[in-house]
Amino acid sequence: MQNTQKCKVSLSLKVSASVIVACLVGLIVFGVVVISFLTIQKEDGSLMEYQTNLQSVNSLLDSYIGEKQAIVNSLRDSIANNIDDENKIADYLALSERLGSFNLLYFGKEDNGRC
Protein backbone atom coordinates (compact mmCIF):
# COMPACT_ATOMS: atom_id res chain seq x y z
CA MET A 1 0.00 0.00 0.00
CA GLN A 2 2.86 2.30 0.71
CA ASN A 3 4.29 1.60 -2.73
CA THR A 4 0.97 2.61 -4.28
CA GLN A 5 0.91 5.86 -2.28
CA LYS A 6 4.53 6.48 -3.15
CA CYS A 7 3.71 6.00 -6.83
CA LYS A 8 0.69 8.30 -6.51
CA VAL A 9 2.75 10.97 -4.78
CA SER A 10 5.52 10.57 -7.30
CA LEU A 11 3.06 10.73 -10.15
CA SER A 12 1.39 13.86 -8.79
CA LEU A 13 4.82 15.45 -8.25
CA LYS A 14 5.80 14.55 -11.78
CA VAL A 15 2.60 16.05 -13.20
CA SER A 16 3.00 19.19 -11.09
CA ALA A 17 6.62 19.54 -12.10
CA SER A 18 5.72 19.01 -15.75
CA VAL A 19 2.99 21.69 -15.58
CA ILE A 20 5.37 24.14 -13.87
CA VAL A 21 8.11 23.50 -16.45
CA ALA A 22 5.59 23.88 -19.29
CA CYS A 23 4.38 27.20 -17.80
CA LEU A 24 7.95 28.44 -17.41
CA VAL A 25 8.81 27.50 -20.98
CA GLY A 26 5.63 29.21 -22.18
CA LEU A 27 6.47 32.37 -20.23
CA ILE A 28 10.00 32.40 -21.61
CA VAL A 29 8.73 31.96 -25.18
CA PHE A 30 6.09 34.65 -24.62
CA GLY A 31 8.76 37.00 -23.19
CA VAL A 32 11.05 36.46 -26.17
CA VAL A 33 8.19 37.11 -28.59
CA VAL A 34 7.19 40.30 -26.76
CA ILE A 35 10.79 41.56 -26.64
CA SER A 36 11.22 40.82 -30.35
CA PHE A 37 7.97 42.62 -31.16
CA LEU A 38 8.95 45.66 -29.07
CA THR A 39 12.38 45.78 -30.70
CA ILE A 40 10.80 45.71 -34.16
CA GLN A 41 8.35 48.44 -33.13
CA LYS A 42 11.19 50.58 -31.79
CA GLU A 43 13.20 50.12 -35.00
CA ASP A 44 10.14 50.98 -37.11
CA GLY A 45 9.56 54.09 -35.01
CA SER A 46 13.20 55.11 -35.37
CA LEU A 47 13.04 54.53 -39.12
CA MET A 48 9.88 56.62 -39.44
CA GLU A 49 11.45 59.42 -37.39
CA TYR A 50 14.58 59.27 -39.55
CA GLN A 51 12.49 59.43 -42.74
CA THR A 52 10.52 62.39 -41.39
CA ASN A 53 13.76 64.21 -40.55
CA LEU A 54 15.12 63.51 -44.03
CA GLN A 55 11.94 64.85 -45.62
CA SER A 56 12.20 68.01 -43.52
CA VAL A 57 15.83 68.53 -44.50
CA ASN A 58 14.97 67.88 -48.14
CA SER A 59 12.17 70.46 -48.03
CA LEU A 60 14.46 72.98 -46.36
CA LEU A 61 17.16 72.48 -48.98
CA ASP A 62 14.64 72.74 -51.82
CA SER A 63 13.35 76.00 -50.36
CA TYR A 64 16.85 77.39 -49.83
CA ILE A 65 18.02 76.50 -53.33
CA GLY A 66 14.75 77.76 -54.83
CA GLU A 67 15.19 81.15 -53.15
CA LYS A 68 18.77 81.44 -54.41
CA GLN A 69 17.70 80.44 -57.91
CA ALA A 70 14.86 82.99 -57.89
CA ILE A 71 17.30 85.76 -56.92
CA VAL A 72 19.72 84.76 -59.69
CA ASN A 73 16.90 84.60 -62.25
CA SER A 74 15.61 88.01 -61.18
CA LEU A 75 19.14 89.43 -61.44
CA ARG A 76 19.50 87.94 -64.91
CA ASP A 77 16.24 89.53 -66.06
CA SER A 78 17.09 92.90 -64.52
CA ILE A 79 20.51 92.96 -66.18
CA ALA A 80 19.01 91.91 -69.52
CA ASN A 81 16.52 94.81 -69.32
CA ASN A 82 19.25 97.34 -68.41
CA ILE A 83 22.28 95.96 -70.23
CA ASP A 84 23.71 99.38 -71.06
CA ASP A 85 23.27 101.04 -67.64
CA GLU A 86 26.29 100.08 -65.54
CA ASN A 87 25.04 101.91 -62.44
CA LYS A 88 21.76 99.96 -62.41
CA ILE A 89 23.64 96.73 -62.99
CA ALA A 90 25.95 97.50 -60.06
CA ASP A 91 22.91 98.30 -57.88
CA TYR A 92 21.20 95.05 -58.91
CA LEU A 93 24.37 93.10 -58.15
CA ALA A 94 24.73 94.71 -54.71
CA LEU A 95 21.07 94.16 -53.87
CA SER A 96 21.14 90.53 -55.01
CA GLU A 97 24.33 89.94 -53.05
CA ARG A 98 22.69 91.22 -49.86
CA LEU A 99 19.33 89.50 -50.38
CA GLY A 100 20.84 86.15 -51.30
CA SER A 101 23.70 86.28 -48.80
CA PHE A 102 26.08 85.60 -51.68
CA ASN A 103 29.78 86.14 -51.04
CA LEU A 104 30.42 87.77 -54.39
CA LEU A 105 28.44 88.42 -57.55
CA TYR A 106 30.10 89.39 -60.81
CA PHE A 107 28.83 90.45 -64.20
CA GLY A 108 30.90 91.00 -67.31
CA LYS A 109 30.12 91.35 -70.97
CA GLU A 110 32.17 90.72 -74.07
CA ASP A 111 33.29 93.51 -76.35
CA ASN A 112 34.85 92.45 -79.64
CA GLY A 113 35.43 88.91 -78.37
CA ARG A 114 37.14 90.10 -75.16
CA CYS A 115 35.88 90.87 -71.69
C-alpha positions as CSV (number, residue, x, y, z in Angstrom):
1,M,0.0,0.0,0.0
2,Q,2.9,2.3,0.7
3,N,4.3,1.6,-2.7
4,T,1.0,2.6,-4.3
5,Q,0.9,5.9,-2.3
6,K,4.5,6.5,-3.2
7,C,3.7,6.0,-6.8
8,K,0.7,8.3,-6.5
9,V,2.8,11.0,-4.8
10,S,5.5,10.6,-7.3
11,L,3.1,10.7,-10.2
12,S,1.4,13.9,-8.8
13,L,4.8,15.5,-8.3
14,K,5.8,14.5,-11.8
15,V,2.6,16.0,-13.2
16,S,3.0,19.2,-11.1
17,A,6.6,19.5,-12.1
18,S,5.7,19.0,-15.8
19,V,3.0,21.7,-15.6
20,I,5.4,24.1,-13.9
21,V,8.1,23.5,-16.4
22,A,5.6,23.9,-19.3
23,C,4.4,27.2,-17.8
24,L,8.0,28.4,-17.4
25,V,8.8,27.5,-21.0
26,G,5.6,29.2,-22.2
27,L,6.5,32.4,-20.2
28,I,10.0,32.4,-21.6
29,V,8.7,32.0,-25.2
30,F,6.1,34.6,-24.6
31,G,8.8,37.0,-23.2
32,V,11.1,36.5,-26.2
33,V,8.2,37.1,-28.6
34,V,7.2,40.3,-26.8
35,I,10.8,41.6,-26.6
36,S,11.2,40.8,-30.3
37,F,8.0,42.6,-31.2
38,L,9.0,45.7,-29.1
39,T,12.4,45.8,-30.7
40,I,10.8,45.7,-34.2
41,Q,8.3,48.4,-33.1
42,K,11.2,50.6,-31.8
43,E,13.2,50.1,-35.0
44,D,10.1,51.0,-37.1
45,G,9.6,54.1,-35.0
46,S,13.2,55.1,-35.4
47,L,13.0,54.5,-39.1
48,M,9.9,56.6,-39.4
49,E,11.5,59.4,-37.4
50,Y,14.6,59.3,-39.6
51,Q,12.5,59.4,-42.7
52,T,10.5,62.4,-41.4
53,N,13.8,64.2,-40.6
54,L,15.1,63.5,-44.0
55,Q,11.9,64.9,-45.6
56,S,12.2,68.0,-43.5
57,V,15.8,68.5,-44.5
58,N,15.0,67.9,-48.1
59,S,12.2,70.5,-48.0
60,L,14.5,73.0,-46.4
61,L,17.2,72.5,-49.0
62,D,14.6,72.7,-51.8
63,S,13.3,76.0,-50.4
64,Y,16.9,77.4,-49.8
65,I,18.0,76.5,-53.3
66,G,14.7,77.8,-54.8
67,E,15.2,81.1,-53.1
68,K,18.8,81.4,-54.4
69,Q,17.7,80.4,-57.9
70,A,14.9,83.0,-57.9
71,I,17.3,85.8,-56.9
72,V,19.7,84.8,-59.7
73,N,16.9,84.6,-62.2
74,S,15.6,88.0,-61.2
75,L,19.1,89.4,-61.4
76,R,19.5,87.9,-64.9
77,D,16.2,89.5,-66.1
78,S,17.1,92.9,-64.5
79,I,20.5,93.0,-66.2
80,A,19.0,91.9,-69.5
81,N,16.5,94.8,-69.3
82,N,19.2,97.3,-68.4
83,I,22.3,96.0,-70.2
84,D,23.7,99.4,-71.1
85,D,23.3,101.0,-67.6
86,E,26.3,100.1,-65.5
87,N,25.0,101.9,-62.4
88,K,21.8,100.0,-62.4
89,I,23.6,96.7,-63.0
90,A,26.0,97.5,-60.1
91,D,22.9,98.3,-57.9
92,Y,21.2,95.1,-58.9
93,L,24.4,93.1,-58.2
94,A,24.7,94.7,-54.7
95,L,21.1,94.2,-53.9
96,S,21.1,90.5,-55.0
97,E,24.3,89.9,-53.1
98,R,22.7,91.2,-49.9
99,L,19.3,89.5,-50.4
100,G,20.8,86.1,-51.3
101,S,23.7,86.3,-48.8
102,F,26.1,85.6,-51.7
103,N,29.8,86.1,-51.0
104,L,30.4,87.8,-54.4
105,L,28.4,88.4,-57.6
106,Y,30.1,89.4,-60.8
107,F,28.8,90.4,-64.2
108,G,30.9,91.0,-67.3
109,K,30.1,91.3,-71.0
110,E,32.2,90.7,-74.1
111,D,33.3,93.5,-76.3
112,N,34.8,92.4,-79.6
113,G,35.4,88.9,-78.4
114,R,37.1,90.1,-75.2
115,C,35.9,90.9,-71.7
